Amino acid sequence: MSVPRVCRTLQLRRGRCFSVSSALPSGHSRWSKIKHDKAKEDASVTKQRSVMAAELTSISRQYGSDPNMNPRLATVITTAKKMGFPKASIESAIARGQGVSPNGAPFENVTIEAMIPPSVAVIIECQTDSKARTLADVRLAVKEFGGSVTPTNHLFERKGKVVFERPENTEEVDIMDQAIEAGAIDVDIASEDGTQEVILLTESSRTTAVASAMAQASGMRLKSSEIIWDPKEEMMVEVTSPEILTGFLERVHDTQSVQEVYTNAI
């Protein structure tokens, strides 16, 4: 079950404000303020599936798809199996890291935008070997939950997201200073499964440069680097009865071609 997020802001010498979180970050779906226990549990499972698939894909892409030659991949596969992650989903995530489907067919990227009740903007990124099938599957899911396929990307901004593993005995102020020097525009320090992460947001065009500069300055291990859709602050929508949205997220994440789902829900 996710933990309510507690944040505080540090005002640094250059006038930038950075948030520091002592709990699991709300993620792209931003469920930290939802008060319904069942909804929290459902959202947590959905997030875990998404995070696990993304990690398998990232490690496969960076270090190879053979767990015998890639110890990090072998470790994550073992963890995924313990969590009950389906074998087919593990194989699919690893294959995606190599840019192909499990049957060897090349993937293409598909982005679908929609509105889901109650007026929540959604962007769904997919990687598929059958564009027609994926479009049909996701559009059906949108329709089933009373939504409509419509442009929503104007409610979001493209940003880089860089995640580091935070070592013990590192000072928050030092991390903030290093983040500024590296070119980050925001940073979270958050706990996940008993370990701490440093999450940097950057301009999308500077994602690789910021990741490299931060790694060199801090010596922290880079966990992931990606381009995300970050909802604009003024366009966030508070969801007080999240059952429809939670059900929709579960439904689309069961579609293997879905990679990421972004919403502007609070």
C-alpha positions as CSV (number, residue, x, y, z in Angstrom):
1,M,0.0,0.0,0.0
2,S,1.4,3.4,-0.9
3,V,2.2,5.9,1.8
4,P,0.9,9.5,1.8
5,R,3.6,11.8,0.5
6,V,5.2,14.3,2.9
7,C,7.3,17.0,1.2
8,R,9.2,20.0,2.3
9,T,11.0,22.6,0.2
10,L,14.6,23.7,0.3
11,Q,15.4,27.2,-0.9
12,L,18.9,27.1,-2.2
13,R,21.4,29.8,-2.7
14,R,20.5,30.3,-6.4
15,G,16.9,30.8,-5.7
16,R,15.5,27.5,-7.0
17,C,13.0,25.5,-5.0
18,F,13.5,21.7,-4.8
19,S,11.1,19.3,-3.1
20,V,12.4,16.6,-0.8
21,S,10.1,13.6,-0.2
22,S,10.3,11.2,2.7
23,A,7.9,8.7,1.1
24,L,7.2,6.9,-2.1
25,P,6.9,9.4,-5.0
26,S,3.4,9.8,-6.4
27,G,4.6,8.9,-9.9
28,H,3.0,9.7,-13.2
29,S,-0.5,8.8,-12.0
30,R,-0.1,11.0,-8.8
31,W,-2.2,9.0,-6.4
32,S,-0.7,10.3,-3.2
33,K,-3.9,12.2,-2.0
34,I,-6.4,9.4,-2.7
35,K,-8.1,8.5,0.6
36,H,-9.8,5.2,-0.5
37,D,-7.9,2.2,0.8
38,K,-9.0,-0.1,-2.1
39,A,-8.0,2.5,-4.6
40,K,-4.6,2.9,-3.0
41,E,-4.0,-0.9,-3.1
42,D,-5.1,-1.1,-6.8
43,A,-2.9,1.9,-7.8
44,S,0.1,0.4,-5.9
45,V,-0.2,-2.9,-7.8
46,T,-0.5,-1.0,-11.1
47,K,2.5,1.1,-10.3
48,Q,4.6,-2.0,-9.3
49,R,3.8,-3.7,-12.6
50,S,4.7,-0.7,-14.5
51,V,8.0,-0.1,-12.6
52,M,9.0,-3.7,-12.8
53,A,8.4,-3.9,-16.6
54,A,10.3,-0.6,-17.1
55,E,13.3,-1.9,-15.0
56,L,13.5,-5.2,-17.0
57,T,13.4,-3.3,-20.3
58,S,16.0,-0.7,-19.2
59,I,18.4,-3.3,-17.9
60,S,18.0,-5.5,-21.0
61,R,18.6,-2.4,-23.2
62,Q,21.8,-1.3,-21.3
63,Y,23.4,-4.6,-20.4
64,G,22.0,-7.3,-22.6
65,S,19.0,-9.7,-22.6
66,D,20.8,-12.9,-21.4
67,P,20.5,-13.2,-17.6
68,N,23.5,-15.6,-17.6
69,M,25.6,-12.7,-18.9
70,N,23.7,-9.9,-17.1
71,P,23.6,-10.5,-13.3
72,R,21.5,-7.4,-12.7
73,L,18.9,-8.7,-15.1
74,A,18.9,-12.1,-13.4
75,T,18.3,-10.4,-10.0
76,V,15.4,-8.4,-11.3
77,I,13.8,-11.5,-13.0
78,T,14.0,-13.3,-9.7
79,T,12.3,-10.4,-7.9
80,A,9.6,-10.2,-10.6
81,K,8.8,-13.9,-10.2
82,K,8.5,-13.5,-6.4
83,M,6.1,-10.7,-7.0
84,G,4.0,-12.9,-9.2
85,F,4.9,-11.1,-12.4
86,P,3.7,-13.3,-15.3
87,K,6.5,-15.1,-17.3
88,A,5.1,-13.8,-20.6
89,S,5.3,-10.2,-19.3
90,I,8.9,-10.7,-18.2
91,E,9.9,-12.1,-21.6
92,S,8.1,-9.3,-23.3
93,A,9.7,-6.6,-21.2
94,I,13.2,-8.0,-21.8
95,A,12.5,-8.3,-25.6
96,R,11.4,-4.6,-25.6
97,G,14.8,-3.7,-24.3
98,Q,16.2,-5.2,-27.4
99,G,13.7,-3.3,-29.6
100,V,11.8,-6.5,-30.7
101,S,8.8,-8.5,-29.7
102,P,9.2,-12.0,-28.1
103,N,8.7,-13.5,-31.6
104,G,11.4,-11.3,-33.1
105,A,9.2,-8.8,-34.9
106,P,10.3,-5.1,-34.7
107,F,8.4,-2.7,-32.5
108,E,6.9,0.7,-33.3
109,N,5.9,3.4,-30.9
110,V,2.3,4.4,-30.5
111,T,0.9,7.2,-28.4
112,I,-2.8,7.5,-27.6
113,E,-4.3,10.5,-25.8
114,A,-7.7,10.4,-24.0
115,M,-10.0,11.9,-21.4
116,I,-11.3,9.6,-18.6
117,P,-14.1,10.5,-16.2
118,P,-14.0,12.7,-14.2
119,S,-12.2,14.9,-16.8
120,V,-8.8,13.4,-16.3
121,A,-6.3,13.8,-19.2
122,V,-4.4,10.6,-20.1
123,I,-1.4,9.9,-22.4
124,I,-0.7,6.2,-23.1
125,E,2.6,5.3,-24.6
126,C,2.9,1.8,-26.3
127,Q,5.5,-0.3,-28.1
128,T,3.9,-2.8,-30.3
129,D,4.5,-5.2,-33.2
130,S,0.8,-4.6,-34.3
131,K,-0.2,-1.0,-34.3
132,A,-3.8,-1.8,-35.4
133,R,-4.3,-4.3,-32.6
134,T,-2.9,-2.0,-30.0
135,L,-5.0,1.0,-31.1
136,A,-8.1,-1.2,-31.0
137,D,-7.3,-2.6,-27.6
138,V,-6.6,0.8,-25.9
139,R,-9.5,2.6,-27.6
140,L,-11.8,-0.2,-26.4
141,A,-10.5,0.2,-22.8
142,V,-11.1,4.0,-23.1
143,K,-14.7,3.4,-24.3
144,E,-15.4,0.8,-21.6
145,F,-14.6,3.3,-18.9
146,G,-16.7,6.1,-20.3
147,G,-13.8,8.0,-21.8
148,S,-13.0,9.4,-25.2
149,V,-9.9,9.5,-27.4
150,T,-9.0,13.1,-27.9
151,P,-5.8,15.3,-27.9
152,T,-4.5,16.0,-24.3
153,N,-0.8,16.6,-24.8
154,H,-1.3,20.4,-24.4
155,L,-2.0,19.7,-20.7
156,F,1.5,18.2,-20.2
157,E,5.2,19.1,-20.7
158,R,7.9,16.9,-22.0
159,K,10.7,16.5,-19.4
160,G,13.6,14.3,-18.7
161,K,13.4,12.0,-15.6
162,V,16.7,10.7,-14.2
163,V,16.7,8.3,-11.2
164,F,19.7,7.5,-9.1
165,E,20.2,5.2,-6.2
166,R,21.0,7.3,-3.1
167,P,23.9,5.9,-1.0
168,E,23.7,6.0,2.8
169,N,25.2,8.9,4.7
170,T,24.8,11.4,1.8
171,E,23.7,14.9,2.8
172,E,20.5,16.3,1.2
173,V,22.0,19.8,0.8
174,D,25.0,18.3,-1.1
175,I,22.7,16.4,-3.4
176,M,20.7,19.6,-4.1
177,D,23.9,21.5,-4.9
178,Q,25.1,18.8,-7.2
179,A,21.6,18.7,-8.9
180,I,21.8,22.5,-9.6
181,E,25.3,22.2,-11.0
182,A,24.2,19.3,-13.2
183,G,21.3,21.4,-14.6
184,A,18.3,19.8,-13.0
185,I,15.1,21.9,-12.8
186,D,13.6,19.8,-9.9
187,V,14.6,16.9,-7.6
188,D,12.9,14.6,-5.3
189,I,14.6,12.5,-2.6
190,A,12.2,9.6,-2.0
191,S,11.9,6.2,-0.3
192,E,10.9,3.1,-2.2
193,D,10.8,-0.4,-0.7
194,G,13.2,0.6,2.0
195,T,15.8,2.2,-0.3
196,Q,16.2,5.8,-1.2
197,E,16.2,7.3,-4.7
198,V,17.2,10.7,-6.1
199,I,14.8,11.7,-8.9
200,L,15.8,14.6,-11.2
201,L,13.6,16.4,-13.6
202,T,15.3,18.1,-16.5
203,E,14.6,19.8,-19.8
204,S,13.9,16.9,-22.2
205,S,16.8,17.9,-24.5
206,R,19.3,17.8,-21.7
207,T,18.3,14.5,-20.1
208,T,21.5,12.6,-21.1
209,A,23.8,15.6,-20.3
210,V,22.2,16.1,-16.8
211,A,22.4,12.4,-16.0
212,S,26.0,12.2,-17.0
213,A,27.0,15.3,-15.0
214,M,25.1,14.2,-11.9
215,A,26.6,10.7,-12.0
216,Q,30.1,12.2,-12.3
217,A,29.6,14.8,-9.6
218,S,27.9,12.5,-7.0
219,G,29.2,9.1,-7.8
220,M,25.6,7.7,-7.4
221,R,24.5,4.7,-9.5
222,L,22.1,5.6,-12.3
223,K,19.0,3.5,-12.2
224,S,17.0,4.9,-15.2
225,S,16.8,7.8,-17.6
226,E,13.8,8.6,-19.8
227,I,11.6,11.3,-21.3
228,I,8.2,11.6,-19.7
229,W,5.0,13.6,-20.0
230,D,4.8,15.8,-16.8
231,P,1.3,17.4,-16.2
232,K,1.3,21.1,-16.0
233,E,0.7,22.3,-12.4
234,E,-2.2,24.5,-13.3
235,M,-3.9,21.7,-15.2
236,M,-4.0,19.2,-12.4
237,V,-7.4,17.6,-11.6
238,E,-8.3,16.5,-8.1
239,V,-9.9,13.0,-8.1
240,T,-12.1,12.4,-5.0
241,S,-13.8,9.2,-6.3
242,P,-11.0,7.4,-8.2
243,E,-12.7,4.0,-8.9
244,I,-13.2,4.6,-12.6
245,L,-9.7,5.9,-13.2
246,T,-8.1,3.2,-11.1
247,G,-10.0,0.5,-13.0
248,F,-9.0,2.0,-16.3
249,L,-5.3,2.1,-15.3
250,E,-5.5,-1.6,-14.3
251,R,-7.2,-2.4,-17.6
252,V,-4.6,-0.7,-19.8
253,H,-1.6,-2.0,-17.9
254,D,-2.9,-5.5,-18.6
255,T,-2.2,-4.7,-22.3
256,Q,1.3,-5.9,-22.8
257,S,2.1,-3.2,-25.4
258,V,1.4,-0.4,-22.9
259,Q,4.7,1.0,-21.6
260,E,3.7,4.1,-19.6
261,V,0.5,5.9,-18.7
262,Y,0.6,9.5,-17.6
263,T,-2.3,11.4,-16.1
264,N,-2.9,14.9,-14.6
265,A,-4.8,13.4,-11.6
266,I,-4.1,14.5,-8.1
